[in-house]
Amino acid sequence: MRLPARLLALCLLGPSLVAAARGGAVQDSMTQRMQACVVCHGEEGRATREGYHPRIAGKPAGYLFEQLRNFREGRRHNAAMNHLTQRMSDDYLREIARYFAELDLPYPPPQRLALSEAQQRAARRLVFEGAPERQLPACVSCHGTAMAGRLPAMPGLLSLPADYLIGQLGAWRSGQRRASPPDCMADVARRLSDEEVGSLARWLSAQTLPQGTRPQAQATQPLPLRCGSGEAPVDAALPAVAAPPERIARGAYLARAGNCIGCHTARGGAPLAGGRRIETPFGAVVSSNLTPDARTGLGLWSADAFWRAMHHGRSRDGRLLNPAFPYASFTVLTREDSDDLYAYLRSVPAVERANEPHALSFPFGTQPALAVWRALFFRPRAFVPEPQQDARWNRGKYLVQGLGHCAACHSPRNLLGGIDAGDELGGGLMPGAGWFAPSLATPREAGVQGWDPARVVALLRDGVSAGASVSGSMADVVFDSTQHLGADDLLAMARYLTTIPRREPGPRHEAPGRALPPQELQAMRERGRALYADRCAACHGEDGRGAPGIYPALAGNRAVTLARPDNLVQIIRHGGFAPSTAGNPRPFGMPPFGQLLGDADIAAVTTFIRGAWGNAASPVSVLQVLRLR
């Protein structure tokens, strides 16, 4: 698929031209899905206040896939890209990579930068000859004789700004940018002097790449250096374990249901090896290593010790565990489920990764403080089925209250971090995340009372259903957990969730803010109206009705009209894609408008959306937006 430059340019010229080009209808195409990328990267790359966004059109698909995967796994650091890719499957990342690789667009004119003759000679030598005495291969040996890239995974290096190239080489030298090991570019960058980095970057940026130049065919000879970016990752073999395979398989399923990987895997780290920092009002908690390493993981834990952690909240040595590990929910697990989960965790590859200490304010990390908290808010208990309900409903309650630990996010917390008695699933602010988990007991927030259970199943399985979609932390839950559950368990959860007794949320759901004078409010709404027409209407419609199955309606959307505007502000600022699932493998994206709009702009467009088309939610001040940074 090769699109002419003028067609892609339509994506950047405002909604009026886009709507005219497509007759007012949103087309289901990769061009439309990739709006979230084009807004920042443009046709030739572009500079914004957040930094330079490089050209991606025409680069080798293998290279683009590897970089997208590096962003998803945290080996490359860019807040917007880390956020956009975090819930994308490998298949969708490959499709995105192929799409941009096949675009044939003109290259920008080269930069004209002054270099001395000596600097030019040194740069040309590195490009065409390398420095064998320092184990520096020639750039052309990997990136192609025209420096336009080499299939399948080496990018072109011409027509990029010198400052960007210098920054990328510097990031490799410092370890801020990483690739799949062995990281050949990090080795090369560390062998270059500061002067060589500057000369090489400036020489490359001043070269012309003829129109139509494509990446060179794959080399028949091996690369001069081993390079993990061009090699498929190899999965380590599972060690032999004593538990029967069916118990391990069942434990793996339970681990999915409990989303163990979501908390116990650091960005870019080995699965279940811990190291993820979780912010709380009392400081940061760091998740532990769940692999069977004897020194740093669960290698010395018995099934009894594991059960004690799940049911009683105590470590192998008897210490009280921090309740950020949701043993207040896991306590209802049966011993059989605990043992199967333990068998699975003993079967995964062992990773030696020392557990990091928590960073909690005094006295919250001390054993006496934990003892007080437990006396107030925790009692070990077993799950007791309700006899008046059928087996499916009770299974749903067991999953929601136990392994699913839905109450850990969707419940209000008091000053000591305990869930308010009698208000489980009543909605709560997620500490450190900037998101609000709405009430599952209130239909105008996130309650599904009155829904067809099949609609709830679709939302948990696919991330989207009629009139609803997941975002924020719930998108992570769907991506890592609920999309992998069986149909019977999803239906059981849906049955239970649709029967939660309805209740109205309390005043804690109101966001702090001040009333705006009428004249100021009117000016803000007019500013928001203009921003909406310029940035949003092409996808969500001038009438706020969206495009069914593609972009959600904003009119009457309960995520828009929540009393707290936190989630809407975060979606506008950070954008994102719905999770890639079997039922929605190629989700549409929302651009990260925080790259383009200031806090006052975000406040204005949020206020407009919350008050347009019959929506009647409160306005949003600039101060409220600032608090959510």
PyMOL commands that set and color helices and strands:
alter all, ss='L'
color gray80, all
select helices_A, chain A and resi 5-12+15-21+30-33+35-41+61-73+79-85+90-101+117-128+132-134+139-143+162-174+184-191+194-205+228-230+245-257+260-263+303-312+327-330+335-347+367-377+391-401+406-408+453-462+472-480+482-484+487-497+507-509+518-535+537-540+566-574+593-595+599-611+622-627
alter helices_A, ss='H'
color red, helices_A
select strands_A, chain A and resi 46-48+51-53+149-150+154-155+277-280+283-286+359-360+428-430+435-437+464-465+468-469+576-577+589-590
alter strands_A, ss='S'
color yellow, strands_A
deselect
rebuild
show_as cartoon
